[in-house]
């Protein structure tokens, strides 16, 4: 039996039925107020039905001023609770571990949601972002915790903290964007304080029965690969967490950083010691054999993005057929509609070069 078909039990006791996770994917399908739409519900519950052991929402906002893209799902207000409850029930009905990814856009927030003054660890002239006060940082931490509590109340099994792709937690981790000299900057350890304080707060407020993951990216957006490697090394031995989700863009690509010349990004992280904290990753996993190769290279589970857009039941098909391969791109709009994408999501995918047939 493929290891991908075997259950994975997290440190907190939660068990995934298999080693396939749906990556958090921007889809633009909910309302301007962040309330769940029928199209977003369908997109996600179809993937849970399609065999994913873990089904994760798109990045969901923890503050109104942190909304990063149109139609973003919200988790920052009780007005979102009914929709989140419906979504949690729909995902869990198919036996999938239901997770909300919690997010703040920071300097990448939509101007109309933040009065044209995005938040950032330090002033950023290019985006017009202003450095957050210590009080604003402390409020941000509390808002992440409150969003986790709201997600738990809605019936989700856990949350993931989005610390990748140049959003606000990643901005705090970045020596390029975080030039603070207070408790939240100045050293790699202090740059990680926001993330670590959120981890501690979610554990305290939700208990360890509620699963907790962190997404990191080791390159681009001002990230320092060595610092992210060292942070991941600490987190993989931190029993307050259940998993690390590495966004690698391509699981098997070589590292750009000259300090890791000759190594793949995956190897940098899969070779780190871990103490009960699972390691997952996403990045161009388009075939069942790619997923097997990633597991053999040291991952505990895999996150599927584009292939899950093309096939609602990618997990089921890959588990049943070791030769299963994602359909060739581009695919038609009709194909994506049949796989549970709404018109806004299809229009968004059409902006990805070569993904949707003209």
N, C-alpha and C positions, 0 to 999 in steps of 0.2 A: 504494500500500500504506500502511495506517495505520502510523504510527511505533510504535504499541503492538505491532505484529507483528514489528518488527525486533529483532535481538539487541542486548543492552547489555553492553559489556565494561567491567568494573571496573578500577580502577587496578592491581590485583594480577594482572590477566590473566584472571581468571574471567569467563566469558561466560554471561549469561542468554539463553535462547532467545527470550524476549519480554519485554515491559515490565510484566507483571502479577506482583505479589507477594502472597502470602497474609499478611495481617497476623497478628501474634501474638494469639491469642484464648484467654482463660480458658475452660476447658471442664470442669474438675473431674472428669476421667475416670480419672486414674491413682490408685494406691494411697496409703494414708496414709504409706507409706514412700518415696513418690516414684518407685516402679518403674513403668515403662511398662505400661499395660494394653492389651488387645486393642482396646478401644473407641477409645482415643486413637490407636493405630496406624492403625486404619481411617479415622478422621476425617482424619488428615493425609495418608496415602497416597492417599486418594480425591481430595484437592485437587491433589496432584502429578499424578495421573492425569488430572485435570480441566483440565490445561493451564497451571497457574501456572508461570511461569519461575523463581520463587523460592518455596519453601515453608518457612515459619517455624513452629517450635514455639510453644506457649504459653510464657509466662514460666517459666523453669526455675530452681530455687533453687540458689544458690551456697553457702549455709550452712543447716544444719538450723534454726537459730534465725531464719532469714530467710524461712521458708516463709510465704507470704501468703494462701493460700486452700486449702480442702480439695481433695484429689485433684490437687495440683500436681505436675507432672513434676519429677524431681530431676536435678541434675547435680553435686551436691556430694560424692558418694561413689562409690567404685568398685563399690558394689552396683548402681549405676544403669547401669554400662557395657554390660552385655548388652542391656538394653532400648534404650539409645541406639544401639547398633550395629545392632540390628534395624531401628530406625526410619530411621537414615541410609540403610541399604541399600534399604529400601522406598521412600523418597522419590527417591533417586537412580536407582532402576530405571526411573523414568518420565522421566528427563532433566531433573529439576528441581534447582535449586541448593538444597541442604539447609542450613538455618541453625537453630541453637539460640539463643533469646533468653535471656540471662543476667540474673538478677533477685535482688534482696534486698528484702524488704518494709519493713525499718527500723521506723519507728513503726507501720506498718500490718501488721506480722507477726502471725500467729495467736498468741494468748497461750499456748496449750498447747505451742507449740514453743519458746518463749523464757522459760519459767518466769515468765510474766506480767510480764516486764520487757523491753519492746522496746528495740532500739537506735536511737539518733538522733544527729545531729551535736551537738545541744544538748538539755538537759533540756526535756521537754514535759509540762506538768502535765495537759493534757487527756487524753493517751493513757497517762500514766504512764511514758513513755519516759525513759531515762537517757542522758546524754551519753557518747559513746564515748571511751575513752582513746586516746592516740596509738597505743599498741600494738594496740588493737582495730581502729583504722583501717588500720594497716599490715597486720594479718592479713586484714582484709576485702579489701584490694587483692590480696593473694596468693591468697585463695580464689577471687576472680574469675578470676585467671590460671590457677589449677589447673583450674577448671571449663572454661575454654576449651581447655586441653590435653586434658582428658578428652573433650570434644566432638570434638576433632580425632582423637584416638585411636579414637573410635567410628566415624569415617568421614564426619563432617559436613564440608561445604565451608567453613563459617564460623560466626561467632557475631555476635549483635547485643547491645550493652550497653543495658539498659533504664534510660534516664535521664529517664523521663517519669512522669506520673500520680501524683506524690507518693510514689514509692517511694524507697529509700535514696539512690541517686545524685542523684535530683531534690531530695531533702531537703538534700543537701550544696550543691546549686546555688542553693537558695532563701535569700534574705536573711531571710525570715521564720523559717525553721526552723534555719538555720545561723548561730548567733551566737558562733561560736568566735573566739578571738584568737590561735590558733597557726598552724601552716603550712597548715591546712585551712580557714581562715575569716578573715573581716575585710575582704576585698576580693573582687570578682567573680573575679579571677584565682585567688586562693587557694581560693575556694569550688569552683572547677573542678579543683583539683589531684587529687582522688581519681579523677575520670574520666580525666584526662590520664595519671595514673600507671598506671591499668589499661590504657589504650590502649598505652602504651609497653611494659608488661609482656607483654601478649598478643602484640604484634609480636615481642618478643625471644624469647618461649617457643615461638611457633607458626610464626614466619616469615611473610613477606608472601604466600606462596602460599595462606594461610588468610584468607578474606575477613573483614573487620571493619566493622561498622556501629554507629551510635549512634542510639537513639531519644530524641527530645526533645519536650517539649510547652511552648508559649510562654505559656500562661495557666492559671489555676486552681492549686490545690495550692501556693500561695505563690510561684509563679514570677513573675519580673519580665521582661516581654516584651523590654525593651531589652537586658537582660543575656543572655537566650537568643538574641536576634538577633545580638549581638556574638560570643557563643560559637559559634553556627552559622557566622558569617562566618569565624572562624578555622578551624573544623573542615572547612569546604568547600574549604580550601586546604592541608589537612594530608594529605600523601600516605601517612601511616601508616594512613589510613582508605580505605574504598571507597565508603561512602554514609552519608548522614544520612536518617533516617526521621522525618519530622515528624508528630506526632499532633495533628491540628487539629480533631477532632470534626466539623467541617464545612469541607471544603477551601475553600469559597467564602465563608465567613462573614466579616463585618467584624471587625476587631480591637476588643477591649473597651478597651484602653489608650488614653487620650485622646491620648497622644503619637503615636499612629498613626491618628488619626481620619480616616475616609474611605478607609482602605486595607483590603484583604482580608488575612487572615492569610497566605494563600498568597503574595501579592505581596511581603510583607515579607521572605520567605525566597527566593522564586524569582528575585528581582532581585539577590541577592547574587552577587558574583563567585565562581567556583569553579575549582579547578585539578585536574581529574581525579577529583574526588570527586562522585559522583552524588547527586542530591536526589530523594527519594521522599516521599510523604505519604499519609495515610489520613484519611478523614472523609466519610461519606455519599456515597460513590461507588457508586451503585446501577444505573447504566445504562452501556452502551457509549459513549454520547455524552458523559456526565459525565466518563468517563475520558479521552476525546479532548480535551475542553475543558481538563482539568487538565494534560495534556501540552502543549497549545497555550499554556497560561499559564506554562509554564517548568519543569515537572517533567520529570525523566528517566525516572521510572517511578512506578507507583501501587501502593498497598497496599489490598487489599480485605478488609473485615471482614464486616459483616452479609450482604452479597450473596453472599459465599462460604459462609456458613452455610446460606443458602437454596438455593444451587446449587453442588454440588460441582464442576461444570464451568463455572462462570461465565466463566473466562478463555477457554475454547474457544468458548463460545457468543458472547461479546462480540467475539472476533476474527473469527468467521464471519459475524456479523450486526450491522451498525452501529446497528440499531434495537433491539437486545436490551435488555430491561428486567427487573430483578428482579421476581419474582412479588409480587403485592400481599400485604401483611400484614393480618391474621394468617394464618399457614400452620398446617396441621394437624400433630399429632404424627407421624402416619403419613408425611407428606411429609418431615419432618426425619429420621425413621428411614431412609427410602428414600435420603436424601442422605448417609447415613453417620454420623449422630449417634447416640451411645448414650443410654440412659435418663437418666443423670446430666446429660449435656449438655442434653438436651431439657428436663429439669426446671429447669435453670438458665436456659435461654432463656425459659421460661414466667414467670420473675420479671421479665422485661423487658416493660414495659407494651405491650400490643398486638401482641406478636410471635407468640405461639402461641395458636391458637384454643382456647377453653375446651371 
